[in-house]
Amino acid sequence: MSEQIEGARRVLVDLAGPEVSDPFIREQITHAAAALEHAAGRWSQVLPDLVADVRALEELLGIQPAVLAEAVPGVPDLAGAEEYHRELRAWLVDEIMVATDATECSPAVRAYLSDSVERLR
């Protein structure tokens, strides 16, 4: 997958980029190429990062980690892990919506959200 992403970045930069004269579009190509380069470098960590976040959500929501093995048998596949992660995130959103404002969220929820923001940087 990393090679495919890098190949797409090279096509964008080396083939399409030189053909574009509009400065705004060239800037967008530069941003898209940077995003692809970042994705290519991070691809191998997508599943481990997703599983780590699933584990953090399970702990936060009081779910036994074995639930992941039941939802995604064996070594989790990306599609299965993403679906389970969406379910956990929806559950977390429901938990947050019960609170009338962010200050009423538990310290554990606030810590998880803060950690999530930091990981995105």
PyMOL CGO cylinders between C-alpha atoms (Angstrom):
from pymol import cmd
from pymol.cgo import CYLINDER

trace = [
    CYLINDER, 0.00, 0.00, 0.00, 2.83, 2.42, 0.81, 0.3, 1, 1, 1, 1, 1, 1,
    CYLINDER, 2.83, 2.42, 0.81, 4.26, 1.93, -2.67, 0.3, 1, 1, 1, 1, 1, 1,
    CYLINDER, 4.26, 1.93, -2.67, 0.87, 2.59, -4.28, 0.3, 1, 1, 1, 1, 1, 1,
    CYLINDER, 0.87, 2.59, -4.28, 0.37, 5.77, -2.29, 0.3, 1, 1, 1, 1, 1, 1,
    CYLINDER, 0.37, 5.77, -2.29, 3.90, 6.94, -3.11, 0.3, 1, 1, 1, 1, 1, 1,
    CYLINDER, 3.90, 6.94, -3.11, 3.30, 6.11, -6.79, 0.3, 1, 1, 1, 1, 1, 1,
    CYLINDER, 3.30, 6.11, -6.79, 0.13, 8.22, -6.79, 0.3, 1, 1, 1, 1, 1, 1,
    CYLINDER, 0.13, 8.22, -6.79, 2.07, 11.08, -5.19, 0.3, 1, 1, 1, 1, 1, 1,
    CYLINDER, 2.07, 11.08, -5.19, 4.76, 10.87, -7.88, 0.3, 1, 1, 1, 1, 1, 1,
    CYLINDER, 4.76, 10.87, -7.88, 2.16, 10.90, -10.67, 0.3, 1, 1, 1, 1, 1, 1,
    CYLINDER, 2.16, 10.90, -10.67, 0.55, 13.95, -9.13, 0.3, 1, 1, 1, 1, 1, 1,
    CYLINDER, 0.55, 13.95, -9.13, 3.82, 15.85, -8.62, 0.3, 1, 1, 1, 1, 1, 1,
    CYLINDER, 3.82, 15.85, -8.62, 5.92, 14.67, -11.57, 0.3, 1, 1, 1, 1, 1, 1,
    CYLINDER, 5.92, 14.67, -11.57, 3.29, 14.28, -14.29, 0.3, 1, 1, 1, 1, 1, 1,
    CYLINDER, 3.29, 14.28, -14.29, 0.29, 16.43, -13.42, 0.3, 1, 1, 1, 1, 1, 1,
    CYLINDER, 0.29, 16.43, -13.42, 2.05, 19.21, -11.51, 0.3, 1, 1, 1, 1, 1, 1,
    CYLINDER, 2.05, 19.21, -11.51, 4.21, 20.52, -14.34, 0.3, 1, 1, 1, 1, 1, 1,
    CYLINDER, 4.21, 20.52, -14.34, 1.16, 20.73, -16.62, 0.3, 1, 1, 1, 1, 1, 1,
    CYLINDER, 1.16, 20.73, -16.62, -0.74, 23.04, -14.26, 0.3, 1, 1, 1, 1, 1, 1,
    CYLINDER, -0.74, 23.04, -14.26, -0.16, 26.77, -14.54, 0.3, 1, 1, 1, 1, 1, 1,
    CYLINDER, -0.16, 26.77, -14.54, -2.77, 28.08, -12.10, 0.3, 1, 1, 1, 1, 1, 1,
    CYLINDER, -2.77, 28.08, -12.10, -0.97, 29.01, -8.83, 0.3, 1, 1, 1, 1, 1, 1,
    CYLINDER, -0.97, 29.01, -8.83, -3.94, 27.99, -6.65, 0.3, 1, 1, 1, 1, 1, 1,
    CYLINDER, -3.94, 27.99, -6.65, -4.17, 24.54, -8.27, 0.3, 1, 1, 1, 1, 1, 1,
    CYLINDER, -4.17, 24.54, -8.27, -0.39, 24.08, -8.01, 0.3, 1, 1, 1, 1, 1, 1,
    CYLINDER, -0.39, 24.08, -8.01, -0.64, 24.87, -4.29, 0.3, 1, 1, 1, 1, 1, 1,
    CYLINDER, -0.64, 24.87, -4.29, -3.43, 22.31, -3.92, 0.3, 1, 1, 1, 1, 1, 1,
    CYLINDER, -3.43, 22.31, -3.92, -1.26, 19.72, -5.70, 0.3, 1, 1, 1, 1, 1, 1,
    CYLINDER, -1.26, 19.72, -5.70, 1.54, 20.48, -3.25, 0.3, 1, 1, 1, 1, 1, 1,
    CYLINDER, 1.54, 20.48, -3.25, -0.81, 19.97, -0.27, 0.3, 1, 1, 1, 1, 1, 1,
    CYLINDER, -0.81, 19.97, -0.27, -2.26, 16.77, -1.74, 0.3, 1, 1, 1, 1, 1, 1,
    CYLINDER, -2.26, 16.77, -1.74, 1.25, 15.42, -2.42, 0.3, 1, 1, 1, 1, 1, 1,
    CYLINDER, 1.25, 15.42, -2.42, 2.28, 16.17, 1.17, 0.3, 1, 1, 1, 1, 1, 1,
    CYLINDER, 2.28, 16.17, 1.17, -0.81, 14.37, 2.46, 0.3, 1, 1, 1, 1, 1, 1,
    CYLINDER, -0.81, 14.37, 2.46, -0.03, 11.34, 0.29, 0.3, 1, 1, 1, 1, 1, 1,
    CYLINDER, -0.03, 11.34, 0.29, 3.59, 11.32, 1.46, 0.3, 1, 1, 1, 1, 1, 1,
    CYLINDER, 3.59, 11.32, 1.46, 2.42, 11.41, 5.07, 0.3, 1, 1, 1, 1, 1, 1,
    CYLINDER, 2.42, 11.41, 5.07, -0.08, 8.60, 4.41, 0.3, 1, 1, 1, 1, 1, 1,
    CYLINDER, -0.08, 8.60, 4.41, 2.58, 6.45, 2.74, 0.3, 1, 1, 1, 1, 1, 1,
    CYLINDER, 2.58, 6.45, 2.74, 4.85, 6.86, 5.74, 0.3, 1, 1, 1, 1, 1, 1,
    CYLINDER, 4.85, 6.86, 5.74, 2.10, 6.11, 8.26, 0.3, 1, 1, 1, 1, 1, 1,
    CYLINDER, 2.10, 6.11, 8.26, 0.29, 3.32, 6.43, 0.3, 1, 1, 1, 1, 1, 1,
    CYLINDER, 0.29, 3.32, 6.43, 2.03, 0.51, 8.29, 0.3, 1, 1, 1, 1, 1, 1,
    CYLINDER, 2.03, 0.51, 8.29, 0.83, 1.97, 11.59, 0.3, 1, 1, 1, 1, 1, 1,
    CYLINDER, 0.83, 1.97, 11.59, -2.84, 2.37, 10.66, 0.3, 1, 1, 1, 1, 1, 1,
    CYLINDER, -2.84, 2.37, 10.66, -4.03, -0.94, 12.07, 0.3, 1, 1, 1, 1, 1, 1,
    CYLINDER, -4.03, -0.94, 12.07, -1.85, -0.88, 15.23, 0.3, 1, 1, 1, 1, 1, 1,
    CYLINDER, -1.85, -0.88, 15.23, -2.93, 2.71, 15.94, 0.3, 1, 1, 1, 1, 1, 1,
    CYLINDER, -2.93, 2.71, 15.94, -6.57, 1.81, 15.35, 0.3, 1, 1, 1, 1, 1, 1,
    CYLINDER, -6.57, 1.81, 15.35, -6.35, -1.21, 17.65, 0.3, 1, 1, 1, 1, 1, 1,
    CYLINDER, -6.35, -1.21, 17.65, -4.64, 0.93, 20.32, 0.3, 1, 1, 1, 1, 1, 1,
    CYLINDER, -4.64, 0.93, 20.32, -7.48, 3.46, 20.10, 0.3, 1, 1, 1, 1, 1, 1,
    CYLINDER, -7.48, 3.46, 20.10, -10.05, 0.65, 20.25, 0.3, 1, 1, 1, 1, 1, 1,
    CYLINDER, -10.05, 0.65, 20.25, -8.37, -0.61, 23.42, 0.3, 1, 1, 1, 1, 1, 1,
    CYLINDER, -8.37, -0.61, 23.42, -8.42, 2.90, 24.92, 0.3, 1, 1, 1, 1, 1, 1,
    CYLINDER, -8.42, 2.90, 24.92, -12.12, 3.26, 24.09, 0.3, 1, 1, 1, 1, 1, 1,
    CYLINDER, -12.12, 3.26, 24.09, -12.91, -0.18, 25.51, 0.3, 1, 1, 1, 1, 1, 1,
    CYLINDER, -12.91, -0.18, 25.51, -11.18, 0.75, 28.75, 0.3, 1, 1, 1, 1, 1, 1,
    CYLINDER, -11.18, 0.75, 28.75, -12.92, 4.14, 28.86, 0.3, 1, 1, 1, 1, 1, 1,
    CYLINDER, -12.92, 4.14, 28.86, -16.34, 2.60, 28.20, 0.3, 1, 1, 1, 1, 1, 1,
    CYLINDER, -16.34, 2.60, 28.20, -15.77, -0.31, 30.59, 0.3, 1, 1, 1, 1, 1, 1,
    CYLINDER, -15.77, -0.31, 30.59, -15.80, -2.99, 27.89, 0.3, 1, 1, 1, 1, 1, 1,
    CYLINDER, -15.80, -2.99, 27.89, -13.65, -6.09, 28.31, 0.3, 1, 1, 1, 1, 1, 1,
    CYLINDER, -13.65, -6.09, 28.31, -10.88, -6.22, 25.65, 0.3, 1, 1, 1, 1, 1, 1,
    CYLINDER, -10.88, -6.22, 25.65, -12.07, -9.69, 24.63, 0.3, 1, 1, 1, 1, 1, 1,
    CYLINDER, -12.07, -9.69, 24.63, -14.95, -7.96, 22.83, 0.3, 1, 1, 1, 1, 1, 1,
    CYLINDER, -14.95, -7.96, 22.83, -12.54, -6.99, 20.05, 0.3, 1, 1, 1, 1, 1, 1,
    CYLINDER, -12.54, -6.99, 20.05, -11.61, -10.62, 19.51, 0.3, 1, 1, 1, 1, 1, 1,
    CYLINDER, -11.61, -10.62, 19.51, -15.30, -11.51, 19.27, 0.3, 1, 1, 1, 1, 1, 1,
    CYLINDER, -15.30, -11.51, 19.27, -16.05, -8.65, 16.88, 0.3, 1, 1, 1, 1, 1, 1,
    CYLINDER, -16.05, -8.65, 16.88, -12.93, -9.23, 14.79, 0.3, 1, 1, 1, 1, 1, 1,
    CYLINDER, -12.93, -9.23, 14.79, -11.67, -12.81, 15.18, 0.3, 1, 1, 1, 1, 1, 1,
    CYLINDER, -11.67, -12.81, 15.18, -7.94, -13.50, 15.11, 0.3, 1, 1, 1, 1, 1, 1,
    CYLINDER, -7.94, -13.50, 15.11, -5.71, -10.71, 13.93, 0.3, 1, 1, 1, 1, 1, 1,
    CYLINDER, -5.71, -10.71, 13.93, -8.08, -7.83, 13.27, 0.3, 1, 1, 1, 1, 1, 1,
    CYLINDER, -8.08, -7.83, 13.27, -8.55, -6.84, 9.67, 0.3, 1, 1, 1, 1, 1, 1,
    CYLINDER, -8.55, -6.84, 9.67, -8.68, -3.14, 8.91, 0.3, 1, 1, 1, 1, 1, 1,
    CYLINDER, -8.68, -3.14, 8.91, -12.33, -3.05, 7.75, 0.3, 1, 1, 1, 1, 1, 1,
    CYLINDER, -12.33, -3.05, 7.75, -13.53, -5.00, 10.80, 0.3, 1, 1, 1, 1, 1, 1,
    CYLINDER, -13.53, -5.00, 10.80, -11.45, -2.91, 13.19, 0.3, 1, 1, 1, 1, 1, 1,
    CYLINDER, -11.45, -2.91, 13.19, -12.71, 0.31, 11.60, 0.3, 1, 1, 1, 1, 1, 1,
    CYLINDER, -12.71, 0.31, 11.60, -16.34, -0.79, 11.92, 0.3, 1, 1, 1, 1, 1, 1,
    CYLINDER, -16.34, -0.79, 11.92, -15.87, -1.77, 15.57, 0.3, 1, 1, 1, 1, 1, 1,
    CYLINDER, -15.87, -1.77, 15.57, -14.05, 1.53, 16.19, 0.3, 1, 1, 1, 1, 1, 1,
    CYLINDER, -14.05, 1.53, 16.19, -16.99, 3.47, 14.68, 0.3, 1, 1, 1, 1, 1, 1,
    CYLINDER, -16.99, 3.47, 14.68, -19.36, 1.62, 17.03, 0.3, 1, 1, 1, 1, 1, 1,
    CYLINDER, -19.36, 1.62, 17.03, -17.21, 2.48, 20.05, 0.3, 1, 1, 1, 1, 1, 1,
    CYLINDER, -17.21, 2.48, 20.05, -16.92, 6.13, 18.96, 0.3, 1, 1, 1, 1, 1, 1,
    CYLINDER, -16.92, 6.13, 18.96, -20.71, 6.32, 18.56, 0.3, 1, 1, 1, 1, 1, 1,
    CYLINDER, -20.71, 6.32, 18.56, -21.07, 4.88, 22.08, 0.3, 1, 1, 1, 1, 1, 1,
    CYLINDER, -21.07, 4.88, 22.08, -18.61, 7.51, 23.36, 0.3, 1, 1, 1, 1, 1, 1,
    CYLINDER, -18.61, 7.51, 23.36, -20.58, 10.28, 21.61, 0.3, 1, 1, 1, 1, 1, 1,
    CYLINDER, -20.58, 10.28, 21.61, -23.74, 9.00, 23.29, 0.3, 1, 1, 1, 1, 1, 1,
    CYLINDER, -23.74, 9.00, 23.29, -21.94, 9.13, 26.65, 0.3, 1, 1, 1, 1, 1, 1,
    CYLINDER, -21.94, 9.13, 26.65, -20.77, 12.68, 25.98, 0.3, 1, 1, 1, 1, 1, 1,
    CYLINDER, -20.77, 12.68, 25.98, -24.23, 13.81, 24.84, 0.3, 1, 1, 1, 1, 1, 1,
    CYLINDER, -24.23, 13.81, 24.84, -25.67, 12.73, 28.19, 0.3, 1, 1, 1, 1, 1, 1,
    CYLINDER, -25.67, 12.73, 28.19, -23.55, 15.43, 29.81, 0.3, 1, 1, 1, 1, 1, 1,
    CYLINDER, -23.55, 15.43, 29.81, -24.97, 18.93, 29.30, 0.3, 1, 1, 1, 1, 1, 1,
    CYLINDER, -24.97, 18.93, 29.30, -21.52, 20.40, 28.66, 0.3, 1, 1, 1, 1, 1, 1,
    CYLINDER, -21.52, 20.40, 28.66, -17.89, 19.29, 28.39, 0.3, 1, 1, 1, 1, 1, 1,
    CYLINDER, -17.89, 19.29, 28.39, -17.20, 20.07, 32.04, 0.3, 1, 1, 1, 1, 1, 1,
    CYLINDER, -17.20, 20.07, 32.04, -19.68, 17.37, 33.05, 0.3, 1, 1, 1, 1, 1, 1,
    CYLINDER, -19.68, 17.37, 33.05, -17.79, 14.70, 31.12, 0.3, 1, 1, 1, 1, 1, 1,
    CYLINDER, -17.79, 14.70, 31.12, -15.79, 12.38, 33.32, 0.3, 1, 1, 1, 1, 1, 1,
    CYLINDER, -15.79, 12.38, 33.32, -12.08, 13.08, 33.74, 0.3, 1, 1, 1, 1, 1, 1,
    CYLINDER, -12.08, 13.08, 33.74, -11.41, 9.84, 31.83, 0.3, 1, 1, 1, 1, 1, 1,
    CYLINDER, -11.41, 9.84, 31.83, -13.45, 11.04, 28.83, 0.3, 1, 1, 1, 1, 1, 1,
    CYLINDER, -13.45, 11.04, 28.83, -11.72, 14.43, 28.88, 0.3, 1, 1, 1, 1, 1, 1,
    CYLINDER, -11.72, 14.43, 28.88, -8.30, 12.71, 29.05, 0.3, 1, 1, 1, 1, 1, 1,
    CYLINDER, -8.30, 12.71, 29.05, -9.19, 10.42, 26.14, 0.3, 1, 1, 1, 1, 1, 1,
    CYLINDER, -9.19, 10.42, 26.14, -10.37, 13.35, 24.01, 0.3, 1, 1, 1, 1, 1, 1,
    CYLINDER, -10.37, 13.35, 24.01, -7.25, 15.35, 24.86, 0.3, 1, 1, 1, 1, 1, 1,
    CYLINDER, -7.25, 15.35, 24.86, -5.03, 12.39, 23.96, 0.3, 1, 1, 1, 1, 1, 1,
    CYLINDER, -5.03, 12.39, 23.96, -6.91, 11.94, 20.67, 0.3, 1, 1, 1, 1, 1, 1,
    CYLINDER, -6.91, 11.94, 20.67, -6.30, 15.56, 19.75, 0.3, 1, 1, 1, 1, 1, 1,
    CYLINDER, -6.30, 15.56, 19.75, -2.60, 15.22, 20.56, 0.3, 1, 1, 1, 1, 1, 1,
    CYLINDER, -2.60, 15.22, 20.56, -2.27, 12.10, 18.37, 0.3, 1, 1, 1, 1, 1, 1,
    CYLINDER, -2.27, 12.10, 18.37, -3.74, 14.00, 15.43, 0.3, 1, 1, 1, 1, 1, 1,
    CYLINDER, -3.74, 14.00, 15.43, -1.02, 16.65, 15.60, 0.3, 1, 1, 1, 1, 1, 1,
]
cmd.load_cgo(trace, "trace")
